[in-house]
Amino acid sequence: MSRTFSVSDSVLVALPPETVYQQVSDPARMGAWSPENLGATVAGDGGAAHVGMAFDGHNKRGPFRWTTRCTVTAADEGRLFRFRVHAIGLKRPLLRGPIATWEYRFEPAEGGTRVTETWTDDRRAWPDAAANAFDRVATRGHTFADFQRRNIRITLRNLKAALEAPAAGA
């Protein structure tokens, strides 16, 4: 069975693109919305997202926890935030290689911003049969494309709810 290498979904958030971008482009905040990510530790002094910025993503799936090394490849304020995942490990990301690319596009839309989240499988060198077998073990029976399609839908729903929620005490 051939693989689906990329999946995406979109949501309308009732805020300007720059506001949504500022939240999403902070890797430490992703844990507030994602069903799998617990946040991130940004290398160096942090600051605003920029091309070349590295961070370690902290993740969980059921009882399993792991860390990924990521590098920002696009940081166009209010328009595009993208990073690639290129190392993985339990406590430290020691196993290097192309894993995935995550992209967030922000487009002005009536009523706010259309946010599109895209996951791309960067494991191009893996034979389809090997990738599909690994995916079904790692996701308890799914391909990564199907698994990430669900995760993206949950993340976008949570992002919208969190960003549109009235400020505490307002």
N, C-alpha and C positions, 0 to 999 in steps of 0.2 A: 504494500500500500504506500503510495507516495505521500509526502508530508506537505502540510500547509506551513509555510515559512513565516507568515505574517498575519496578525489579526488586529483589529482595532474596533473602537466604538467611540461614540461622542455623547456629550451631554451639554445642555445649555445652563450656564451659571449666570445668575442675575447680578453680575458685577463687571466692571471694565476689564479688558484683557490684561492690562498692566498689574492690576490687583491680583488676579488669579495667577498670573505668571509668577509674581513674587512669592506666593505660597508654594506652588508646585516646584519651583526651581530651587527650593531649599530642601536638600535630600533628607535632612534630619526630621522634617515634618511628614514625610510620606507614611510613616508608621501610624499616623492618626487616621488614615483613610484606607490603607491597603489591608486585605485580609491575611497577607503573608509577610509583609515587611514590618519590621519593628523600629525603623528609623535608620539613621546613618551617622557615622563619625567622619567629619570632613577633615582632610589632611591640611596641615599648615594653619594659617590664621582664619580660614573660612572666608567670610565676607560674601558678597554677591556672587552668584554663579557666573563662571567664566570658562571659556574653552580651555581645556587642560586641567581644570580642577579635578582632583582625585578624592574619592570618598569610599569608605567601607560600608556596605549595606548589611544590616543585621536582619536575618530572616528566620521564619519558623513555618513548619508545616506539620501539624499534629505534634508529636513529641520531639521531632527533629529540628535542630537549629544549625545554621551555617552562616558564614560571612562571605560576601562577594566584594571584589575590588572593582570599582567603576571609575570611568573617566568621562567628563563632560566633553561632548564633541560639537554641541551647538548651544548657544546661550544668547538668543536674540530677544531682548526684553519685550514682553507683550506679544510675541509671535511664536517662538519656538524654543523648546528646551529638549535636548537629547543627550543620552549618555549610553556608553557601551559597557557591558559587563565582560571582564576579561580575565578574571581569576576567581577561584572559589576554594573554600576550605571550611573546616569546622569552626575553629576559633580565629584562625588567620587564613587569608586567601593565598594558599601556596600553589595550588594547581592552576597553571596558566594556560590560556587558550581562548579562542572566540566562543562566547556563550550566548549572549543576547544583546540586542539594542532596544532601548526604551525611548519613545519619542512622545512629546506632548506639544500639540499645536493649539494656538489660541487665535480665534478668528472673531472679529466683531460681528455680532448678530443682533437682530431686533430683540431687545430685552436683556442684552448682556454679552456674554462670550460663549461661543461654541468651543468646548475643549475636546480635542480628539487625542486619545491615548492609543499608542500602537506598540505592540511587542513584535520583534523580529527575531527569529531563531537564527543565530549566527553559526550554528554547528553544521556548516555546509559540507565539511569533509566526512561527516558521519554517514555511512550508508543508511538508507531509509529504514531497512529492517532492524538494524542495531538501534537507531534512534527511537523507533516506535516501541521496541521491546524495553529499552531503558525508561522511556517516558511512562509507559504503563505501570512499571514498578514504582517509579518516583511519585506518580500522581494517583496511585491506587486505581488504575484501570483506564486512564484517559490519555490522549495525546497531549503534548504540551500546548498545542494550539487550542484545543477545546478547554483545557485547564485554564490557560491564560485568558481566553475569551470570558470565562466566568469571573476571574479575578479582576479584569478590567471593568466589567459591568459593576461589580461591587465597589471597586475603588472610586469610580466616577459617581456612583450614587452617594457614597459617603462624603466625597469631596463637595458635591453640590449641597448636601444637607449641612455640612459644617460651615461652609463659607457663606451660605445664605441665612444661617441661624442668627437671630437678633443677638447683639452683644450682651454678655451677662450684665444684669443690673440695668439694662436700658429700658 
